[in-house]
Amino acid sequence: MIHNFIISGNIADSEGRRATPSIIAFTKSKHFVGQAAKDQIAVNPRNTIFDTKRLIGRRFRDVEVQSDVRDWPFTMVDRGSSPVPEVDGRSETKQFTPEEISAMILTKMRKIAETHLGQTITNANAVTVITVPAYFNDSQRQATKEAGLIAELNNPRVLNEASAAALAYGFGKQIEEERDVLVFDLGGGTCDVSLLEIQNGTFKVMTTAGDTHLGGGDFDQCLVRHFLSEFERKHKRTIKANSQALCRLRSACEQVKCTLSSQTKTSVQLESLVEGIDFNISITREEFESPCKNLFSKAECLVEQVLKDAKMDKSSVDEVVLVGGSTRIPKVRELFRSFSQEQVTRSVGPDEADKAVAYGASVQAAILQPDAPSNISQNVLLLDVAPFSVGIEAANGAVATLIKRNTIIPTRKSTMFTVHSNKISVFEVHGKSWITFDIDANGIMTLSATEAGSSKTGTMTIFSDKGRLASEEIDRMLREATDYQEAEGQNDHILTKISALPFTNSAK
Ligand SMILES: Nc1ncnc2c1ncn2[C@@H]1O[C@H](COP(=O)(O)OP(=O)(O)OP(=O)(O)O)[C@@H](O)[C@H]1O
């Protein structure tokens, strides 16, 4: 956070913690956010919600959502095609959208900042920066922004986490000769890789790649599966249906994973895990790494992809910046063994690995404040890119790509299409029409259409007809959020299919 333009990065909560787990727990009488929620997960697994970043802006039927739903102890329902967690609330079952849950976490962040400042944040022109994985699509970005609005954050802006980490790495350094920096960010749920050119305060993203479903939680889950089969083999029974036992096992697995980052062997001791059976087992680092093999190769592929897209080889990278808690895993660091030791930086090293993104967000927030001093706003410039290509699929299945991935944003591209049908549900245009895609600095897209030779136009935010929140809906959530205060204490080419628009592509 920033305070009178002193950039503080992570600030501590009332208990001195500089990081808040993105976890919410509901009981009959209150709800808990952060560490308090994490601490009670084993006794209240069905009403403790985590990993909402894997849900936000997605559809219930998405393959990734379906695979997570099988592993999560809480109940998920399909509400108008959105994935919505359901919990036992005060007096009834209650559903909270991923936006509402994220908003509760953001509200907690706002309160920590206000306590630190000793005042409420009232400046309506102030800008708040929320970081997202670089590989979040338009819908996930919009949903995150909406969560910011529900949390009553001023002017929420979305920033890519890898770019934030690059800002943290380069801010305040005199980099006069161009440096090509590869940022590898492997956190709890997502992995992002970006290649940037940094020189004289300009941070230009050249290429980016990522997986919004690859992070520490996946390594934990691999260990859970490994121990589940060991338990079954040893004790001839399963614990899959026992959500309390599963939660205890998952917490132990995270601990085991972290211990194996610094030791080559450790053990799990869970007393009376199920039916009075104690589960005691040891595990080596190799035994942890083996079932996680495909996760390591997924991460490696992302590094190769950004280099390939930038037409660069490893030796031309000046520096590799590792961020995110999961880069402490030795096998993850080994992915960079073919880079020289001098290339892999310690400037944002393992001890700062999970703080870099927050620090970079505060740098970007400082730059964006309307009253930012010119030494901040004029000397630092971040040029980010669109992670996906954007195009239109015409009625005949032909595809026109309007904006290629890795194009610097904000950007705008117009093309003439011929609209054959007279009846279009979204825009009242037909015949020859200009179709324009705008991608703003948040990576959020707007589509507009103008009929050639007439003044008929229409504008829509992409996907706004398919699951995004209407402003009345945000207002309702805002009201409910105030009622529900925290208790004290695919690859490279996503096409925007606009099936409602029966276009025939006449683009040159
Ligand atoms: N010593 C360690 N060894 C291995 N993993 C670790 C270690 N310390 C923390 N982690 C893992 O790092 C992850 C959290 O990292 P971080 O705080 O960067 O993620 P995040 O910002 O919450 O996640 P994301 O970037 O996906 O939103 C957790 O999965 C945690 O288990």
The ligand as an ORCA input file, in Angstrom:
! r2SCAN-3c Opt
* xyz 0 1
  N       8.826    -23.471      1.760
  C       7.885    -23.713      0.846
  N       8.000    -24.784      0.040
  C       7.046    -25.060     -0.881
  N       5.927    -24.342     -1.041
  C       5.770    -23.270     -0.242
  C       6.728    -22.889      0.724
  N       6.286    -21.774      1.368
  C       5.082    -21.470      0.815
  N       4.775    -22.369     -0.141
  C       3.546    -22.437     -0.960
  O       3.389    -21.232     -1.661
  C       2.006    -21.051     -1.910
  C       1.617    -19.630     -1.585
  O       2.418    -18.780     -2.343
  P       2.001    -17.269     -2.579
  O       1.753    -16.626     -1.262
  O       2.995    -16.675     -3.488
  O       0.662    -17.538     -3.339
  P      -0.612    -16.653     -3.570
  O      -0.196    -15.293     -3.938
  O      -1.534    -16.856     -2.439
  O      -1.154    -17.508     -4.799
  P      -1.487    -17.101     -6.283
  O      -0.309    -16.316     -6.807
  O      -1.656    -18.391     -6.984
  O      -2.706    -16.317     -6.130
  C       1.249    -22.053     -1.070
  O       0.802    -23.126     -1.887
  C       2.317    -22.531     -0.086
  O       2.090    -23.859      0.357
*
